[in-house]
Amino acid sequence: MNRSKTTWLLLIALYIGTLFGSYHIQSARFAEVSELLAAKESVTLEFEIRSEPRQYLARFASDTESSQFSTNVRITKIDNFELSAPATILFTADNFEFFRGQTLTAKAELIKEIKDNRSCCLIKAVDEPKLVKPANWAFEFAQTIRAGLQESLAGRTPTGGALVPGLVLGDTSGQSSSLETAMRGSGLAHLTAASGGNVTIVLGLFIAVFSIFGLSNRGLVLVAALALAGYVLAVGFDASVMRAATMGSITLLAFVSKRTITTGWILITAVYLLTVFNPWLWRNWGFLLSVSATAGLIWFAPKIMQIIKWRKPFDLLGGLVAATMAATWVTAPLLALMTQSVPVVSIIANLIAAPLVAITTILGLLAALISLINPILATPLSYLAALPAELIGQVALRTSNLPGAQLELATPLGITMFVIAIVSVIGLLTTSRYKRATFFVVFGLVLSFPLLVIGFRQIDGWPAKNTFLIACDVEQGTAVLLLLNRNSALLFDTGGDPQLINQCLGRAGISEVSGVFISHFHADHAGGFAGVITGRKVKNVYVSPNPNPMAQSVQVNALAKTNGINIQVVTAPFTVTYGEYTISTLWPKSGEVPTNENDSSLILLISKPSPFGGQPIEFLFTGDIEPTGQEQLMRIAAPGVDVALVPHHGSRFQDPRFAKWTGARLGIISVGENTFGHPADDTISNWQQAGARVVRTDLNGDVAIVIEENGLKPTTR
């Protein structure tokens, strides 16, 4: 073994030893904190907020929801015991008006020890937090610059105006759920996670401006260092930001010390320093994606450039293609493991968006700085920054809705085969003598993938001719499609995950949703609405008269209003016709709306003439009605349908007479992995004994009910 290999092995061994040493030391400290928290039912905590709070709807039981905020904090005191330890804390509240750097106190209880991403545990506040110490001047500056940029963007379009803070400062708080879904689905979400590109622009901008004043090299380095520190404060301490900032700091140090260091060594040094300090970064997807994308740009993009060999004036375009494809291919295996899907349109979307990103970031950064003086003065620049940002948003909305925008890898075998394929392509591009041919074949396949998917659909036959409905696999939630034609449909509930319903609509080739019927506002029935309107035309929305939970109904109404969609509250006997479908509202009646959200679900009877003549085909959509609602329905409606949605995901809360009353030959249970016991064995048996064949989305995936001459046939994808 030569000396070089020996040195490398020793360095790797030293790193691994240091990493494990750091992990065990910090784990022991975290365990002590968890013991202090677990010693009593609740403790009085004092803590400093370290990240921007994130809001979401939490489900505590099958029919109970609450608006919650989560944020990373640094615990400074447990009762009277002073310490310093990172944690994640949950707050149940409609609003959370605190920000990074402020110190709060609250009664809290330990939920669980997690030791993940350098957070010792998950804690839940059991009372209202109170401010005990304001943020210092540095965090006040960060909050001022974020708020100033937001204020200067008032009145801008919901897409462009919301994207500018994300592209400049990583602030996604103003983005709608539909925009977030589109950014993820198109592979552009990384643009709103401030990282290497932003740091490069910040350093370049400040050095360019201050070099005009004749500052020495050391003076410029000092200015760049201050700008970098200020930018990190304004953006926050996410893993990708810290990776980029550390690399920037190492570069500045090398410049001051007049040492030559390659970009590859800068990345290696940054990873070493960050992971020794925080070993849990190796379990952080954001950090892994950031590092792998940077590695792709450093080591893989130059090889692609050599393969392309585009001459002037196309060399800049060649560089853009090389950088985009290198970062995309290197991160693709991680995305496959993380999300079980890969945004195939990512390369197309990033190539279109790349020139717009730099313009938006520079203009937005200048606007943010001017807003420190007065946000009104920053308005012209903010307006200009929002124009290219609007185009980026439209790219995301359009490309995320292209056929085959997402390559779904639902099984371990699929993920494994995909990873092997990507590694093989990278190997061919770096070692094979057929590099050029390999590159252009793969590049051509990526660009033409949507067309290939359209062709595959004709062969695949999904959805089949005479499909009556499709029960979407949206995990623990409900979403049912009724097809009006090849490209448009009606949708009954949206599931809870915007990305999952977006994918189901994409699999069915739906580009227009004429009507969305939301049975009630629990998150697993209405939370996916943003994914429905992502890159699609939605005409009308019909909702339950019970607006609770308010947080979800407010979100649906706001999204509908923002996108110019008509929204209507309906009660029995409201009836509407779409094509061959007639949708009749059976429940609730006007003036008889239950306060219980489940029992106030819209109950709809959908009928359509059979293409083979005879009696129309009927489907009973039941939402989450429980025994009380089922009893009311049996009193006021005539029995006898062909297909029924088994109420409440097949929960045990059923009237034993209801299944037989429906007369359904097919019972659909829309359900996913859950802790509520859905579906109950007794419920399945009850429906089977009533003569229904039961199909489940958790076992079968998307389920289509096809009308055949001799009856209805369930098919799966």
QUICORMO-V945555 format. One line per field, one symbol per residue. ss: DSSP state (@ for helix, = for strand, . for the rest). Layout:
BEGIN
ss = ???
END
This chain:
BEGIN
ss = ..@@@@@@@@@@@@@@@@@@@@@@@@@@@@@@@@@@@@....=======....========..===============..============..........==============..=======....====...@@@@@@@@@@@@@@@@.......@@@@@@@@@@.......@@@@@@@@@...@@@@...@@@@@@@@@@@@@@@@.....@@@@@@@@@@@@@@@@@@@...@@@@@@@@@@@@@@@@@@......@@@@@@@@@@@@@@@.@@@@@.@@@@@@@@@@@@@@@@@@@@@@@@......@@@@@@@@@@@@@@@@@@@@@@@@@.===..@@@@@@@@@@@@@@@@@@@@@@@@@@...@@@@@@@@@@@@@@@@@@@@@@@@@......===...@@@@@@@@@@@@@@@@@@@@...@@@@@@@@@@@@@@@@@@@@@@@@@@......=====........====....=====.....@@@@@@@@@@....=======....@@@@..@@@@....=======......@@@@@@@@@@@@@...====..=..====..=======.=.............======........=====.....@@@@@@@@@@......===.@@@@.......@@@@@...====...........@@@@@@@@@...====@@@@..======..======.
END
